Amino acid sequence: MTRASALAPFRLDEGSESDPSHCLYLIDGDMEQVAESHGHGWEGLAESLVRSRMPESVDKLHFGSEASTFVVTSADLKALTDLAALLHSVFHDRALLSEYILTADPRLLPR
Protein backbone atom coordinates (compact mmCIF):
# COMPACT_ATOMS: atom_id res chain seq x y z
CA MET A 1 0.00 0.00 0.00
CA THR A 2 1.47 3.33 -0.96
CA ARG A 3 1.58 6.23 1.43
CA ALA A 4 -0.97 8.07 -0.75
CA SER A 5 -3.50 5.25 -0.71
CA ALA A 6 -2.90 4.68 3.01
CA LEU A 7 -4.10 8.22 3.71
CA ALA A 8 -6.88 8.48 1.13
CA PRO A 9 -8.95 10.51 0.67
CA PHE A 10 -6.54 12.89 2.40
CA ARG A 11 -3.63 13.97 0.25
CA LEU A 12 -0.14 14.77 1.48
CA ASP A 13 2.15 16.89 -0.64
CA GLU A 14 5.68 16.73 0.63
CA GLY A 15 7.87 19.78 0.30
CA SER A 16 11.27 19.89 -1.30
CA GLU A 17 14.75 20.80 -0.17
CA SER A 18 14.21 24.38 -1.30
CA ASP A 19 10.67 24.54 0.21
CA PRO A 20 10.40 22.35 3.33
CA SER A 21 6.71 23.09 3.83
CA HIS A 22 4.43 20.05 3.56
CA CYS A 23 0.68 20.21 2.96
CA LEU A 24 -2.16 17.90 3.98
CA TYR A 25 -5.51 18.53 2.34
CA LEU A 26 -8.98 17.15 1.68
CA ILE A 27 -11.13 18.49 -1.13
CA ASP A 28 -14.85 19.18 -1.14
CA GLY A 29 -15.95 16.18 -3.21
CA ASP A 30 -14.13 13.75 -0.91
CA MET A 31 -15.64 15.30 2.24
CA GLU A 32 -19.10 14.44 0.98
CA GLN A 33 -18.30 10.72 1.30
CA VAL A 34 -18.77 11.13 5.05
CA ALA A 35 -21.33 13.88 5.39
CA GLU A 36 -22.21 17.27 4.10
CA SER A 37 -19.29 19.20 5.48
CA HIS A 38 -16.75 21.84 4.61
CA GLY A 39 -13.09 22.66 5.10
CA HIS A 40 -13.70 24.77 8.19
CA GLY A 41 -15.55 21.92 9.90
CA TRP A 42 -12.73 19.48 9.24
CA GLU A 43 -10.27 22.10 10.43
CA GLY A 44 -12.14 22.56 13.72
CA LEU A 45 -12.23 18.81 14.29
CA ALA A 46 -8.56 18.41 13.34
CA GLU A 47 -7.41 21.28 15.54
CA SER A 48 -9.41 19.89 18.47
CA LEU A 49 -7.86 16.45 17.94
CA VAL A 50 -4.37 17.93 17.75
CA ARG A 51 -4.88 19.80 21.02
CA SER A 52 -6.26 16.74 22.84
CA ARG A 53 -4.29 13.87 21.26
CA MET A 54 -1.13 15.47 19.83
CA PRO A 55 -0.37 18.46 22.09
CA GLU A 56 3.33 18.32 21.22
CA SER A 57 2.38 19.23 17.64
CA VAL A 58 0.13 22.24 18.30
CA ASP A 59 2.79 24.79 17.35
CA LYS A 60 4.03 22.71 14.40
CA LEU A 61 0.78 22.64 12.41
CA HIS A 62 -0.72 25.63 10.61
CA PHE A 63 -4.35 25.51 9.54
CA GLY A 64 -5.56 27.44 6.52
CA SER A 65 -8.76 25.85 5.29
CA GLU A 66 -11.35 27.37 3.02
CA ALA A 67 -14.98 26.46 2.60
CA SER A 68 -14.30 23.82 -0.05
CA THR A 69 -10.90 22.54 1.12
CA PHE A 70 -9.40 21.41 4.41
CA VAL A 71 -5.72 22.46 4.52
CA VAL A 72 -2.97 22.16 7.10
CA THR A 73 0.72 22.83 6.49
CA SER A 74 3.89 22.14 8.43
CA ALA A 75 7.64 21.97 8.07
CA ASP A 76 7.43 18.92 10.38
CA LEU A 77 6.54 15.97 8.15
CA LYS A 78 6.11 13.58 11.08
CA ALA A 79 3.57 15.83 12.81
CA LEU A 80 1.64 16.21 9.56
CA THR A 81 1.78 12.48 8.82
CA ASP A 82 0.60 11.64 12.36
CA LEU A 83 -2.36 13.99 11.91
CA ALA A 84 -3.09 12.48 8.49
CA ALA A 85 -3.18 8.97 9.98
CA LEU A 86 -5.49 10.10 12.78
CA LEU A 87 -7.86 11.89 10.39
CA HIS A 88 -7.81 8.93 8.00
CA SER A 89 -8.94 6.60 10.78
CA VAL A 90 -11.69 9.03 11.80
CA PHE A 91 -12.86 9.48 8.21
CA HIS A 92 -13.31 5.71 7.77
CA ASP A 93 -14.90 4.95 11.16
CA ARG A 94 -18.27 6.66 11.57
CA ALA A 95 -18.59 5.73 15.25
CA LEU A 96 -15.17 7.23 15.99
CA LEU A 97 -16.03 10.30 13.92
CA SER A 98 -19.23 10.80 15.93
CA GLU A 99 -17.37 10.38 19.21
CA TYR A 100 -14.70 12.91 18.25
CA ILE A 101 -17.29 15.41 17.01
CA LEU A 102 -19.26 15.13 20.25
CA THR A 103 -16.14 15.56 22.39
CA ALA A 104 -14.46 18.26 20.25
CA ASP A 105 -13.70 21.62 21.78
CA PRO A 106 -16.89 23.63 21.04
CA ARG A 107 -14.76 26.77 20.48
CA LEU A 108 -13.09 24.96 17.56
CA LEU A 109 -16.05 22.93 16.32
CA PRO A 110 -19.34 24.64 17.21
CA ARG A 111 -22.36 22.38 17.43
JODAUR-V868515 format. One line per field, one symbol per residue. phi: phi as a letter, one per 40 degrees, with the letter a starting at -180 (. if undefined). burial: # if it has 9 or more other C-alpha atoms within 8 Angstrom, else .. A space follows every 50 residues. Layout:
phi->???
burial->???
//
This chain:
phi->.cdcccbdccbbbccbccbccbbbaacdccccccacaadccccccccccc ccbbdcbdccbbcacbdcacaabacccccccccdccccccdcbcccdccc ccbcccccbcb
burial->......#..###.##....#########.###....############## #..#..##.##.#.##.#######.##.###.###.##.##..#..#..# #..#...##..
//
